[in-house]
Amino acid sequence: MTMKKLILAPVLMLAALSTQVYAGPEAGHPNIIAAREDAQHAIEKMHAAQVANEYDMGGHAAKAEQLLRDAEKEMKLAAEAANKNKK
């Protein structure tokens, strides 16, 4: 198995799990769920870009991935805030 396949296999497995029905604070917020899935897809694509470029992207791709992960956290917090306000 090539190095590329070894690196991408766990990422793709995680992607498959992320598209399952979500029953957390985002439940009932389809737009937030869709945004989180889009962010996850973007993370996967950035990781693929890093692999394709042998991680020689001046740290910008890694920073973009981190910003997307931060955005995912904010999306969860937004859903939690919306849920709190509904009560």
KOLMARMI-682664 format. One line per 10 residues: number of its first residue (from 0); their letters; for each residue x, y, z of N, C-alpha, C. Coordinates in steps of 0.02 Angstrom, whole numbers. Last residue first. Layout:
NUM> a> X/Y/Z/X/Y/Z/X/Y/Z ~ ...
//
This chain:
86> kknknaaeaa> -1774/1349/1255/-1805/1325/1317/-1839/1380/1355 ~ -1708/1407/1151/-1774/1378/1137/-1811/1359/1201 ~ -1582/1440/1196/-1630/1494/1187/-1701/1469/1174 ~ -1519/1317/1190/-1529/1348/1255/-1583/1402/1252 ~ -1511/1299/1053/-1550/1253/1093/-1567/1283/1161 ~ -1424/1402/1020/-1492/1403/993/-1537/1357/1034 ~ -1310/1357/1087/-1340/1421/1106/-1412/1425/1082 ~ -1285/1239/1014/-1298/1235/1087/-1332/1299/1111 ~ -1258/1293/889/-1316/1249/897/-1335/1244/971 ~ -1142/1364/920/-1200/1400/894/-1263/1358/903
76> lkmekeadrl> -1056/1260/955/-1075/1309/1005/-1136/1349/984 ~ -1044/1201/828/-1073/1163/884/-1097/1211/938 ~ -980/1306/762/-1045/1283/739/-1081/1244/794 ~ -859/1311/831/-905/1367/836/-976/1348/813 ~ -803/1191/786/-818/1200/858/-868/1257/868 ~ -788/1221/650/-832/1166/671/-851/1173/744 ~ -692/1322/660/-759/1339/636/-809/1285/655 ~ -583/1246/699/-608/1297/745/-680/1317/725 ~ -567/1175/581/-584/1139/643/-612/1187/695 ~ -531/1282/498/-592/1245/484/-614/1205/545
66> lqeakaahgg> -409/1316/557/-464/1365/556/-531/1332/542 ~ -337/1200/528/-351/1218/597/-408/1268/602 ~ -331/1206/387/-364/1150/420/-383/1168/492 ~ -255/1324/374/-324/1322/348/-363/1265/380 ~ -135/1278/428/-171/1332/461/-244/1333/438 ~ -101/1185/331/-112/1163/400/-150/1215/439 ~ -85/1270/223/-137/1219/221/-153/1194/291 ~ 25/1347/266/-40/1379/254/-97/1328/252 ~ 150/1294/274/110/1295/335/40/1323/325 ~ 205/1286/147/223/1342/189/181/1349/253
56> mdyenavqaa> 184/1168/88/137/1222/71/147/1281/119 ~ 225/1024/75/266/1083/63/222/1140/40 ~ 168/898/83/166/941/143/210/1003/136 ~ 164/849/-47/214/824/0/224/871/59 ~ 54/881/-117/111/928/-122/166/911/-72 ~ -35/783/-83/-16/789/-154/45/834/-163 ~ -51/811/53/-19/748/32/6/755/-40 ~ -116/935/43/-52/930/77/-15/867/55 ~ -233/897/-21/-188/944/-55/-118/941/-23 ~ -289/817/78/-269/786/14/-221/831/-24
46> hmkeiahqad> -316/916/171/-268/863/188/-243/829/124 ~ -411/988/100/-348/1021/118/-295/969/135 ~ -511/891/94/-480/914/32/-414/950/46 ~ -543/879/231/-519/821/193/-483/842/129 ~ -590/1008/254/-532/983/291/-501/924/253 ~ -703/1008/172/-648/1054/157/-584/1032/192 ~ -780/915/241/-759/900/172/-700/945/152 ~ -802/986/358/-766/923/360/-740/904/291 ~ -878/1092/306/-813/1106/337/-771/1042/340 ~ -991/1021/266/-951/1057/216/-881/1072/243
36> eraaiinphg> -1036/977/391/-1015/928/341/-973/960/286 ~ -1067/1101/446/-1015/1060/477/-990/1008/427 ~ -1172/1140/360/-1111/1180/363/-1053/1140/393 ~ -1266/1041/391/-1240/1046/323/-1174/1086/322 ~ -1289/1073/526/-1264/1006/508/-1232/1009/439 ~ -1343/1199/510/-1279/1192/546/-1248/1125/530 ~ -1460/1165/442/-1411/1210/410/-1343/1205/444 ~ -1531/1083/532/-1504/1055/470/-1453/1100/435 ~ -1552/1060/682/-1522/1119/649/-1490/1096/583 ~ -1588/944/740/-1640/994/732/-1615/1058/700
26> aepgayvqts> -1434/920/818/-1497/889/797/-1551/943/794 ~ -1325/977/876/-1343/1001/809/-1408/971/783 ~ -1300/910/993/-1330/976/998/-1352/1004/930 ~ -1333/752/915/-1302/792/969/-1336/859/971 ~ -1347/655/814/-1396/662/868/-1365/698/927 ~ -1336/639/643/-1304/669/701/-1358/682/754 ~ -1315/507/531/-1362/550/566/-1331/574/631 ~ -1156/514/446/-1211/479/478/-1255/529/514 ~ -1046/579/401/-1107/590/363/-1167/552/393 ~ -939/540/478/-965/608/490/-1030/620/452
16> laalmlvpal> -902/416/431/-936/420/495/-969/488/505 ~ -837/454/314/-896/411/310/-936/415/375 ~ -730/525/367/-779/560/326/-844/519/321 ~ -658/424/428/-687/477/469/-741/514/430 ~ -616/359/312/-657/323/361/-693/374/406 ~ -535/456/255/-596/436/220/-644/399/267 ~ -433/458/350/-470/519/335/-537/502/302 ~ -379/328/344/-414/351/405/-457/414/393 ~ -332/334/204/-381/285/229/-416/308/292 ~ -229/427/181/-298/444/164/-350/396/192
6> ilkkmtm> -112/361/222/-132/424/254/-206/439/241 ~ -108/250/140/-104/241/213/-127/303/250 ~ -108/308/15/-166/269/35/-166/259/111 ~ 20/368/19/-39/410/9/-102/372/32 ~ 104/259/27/101/305/84/37/347/80 ~ 26/110/-41/67/170/-45/57/214/16 ~ 42/-59/0/0/0/0/45/62/0
//
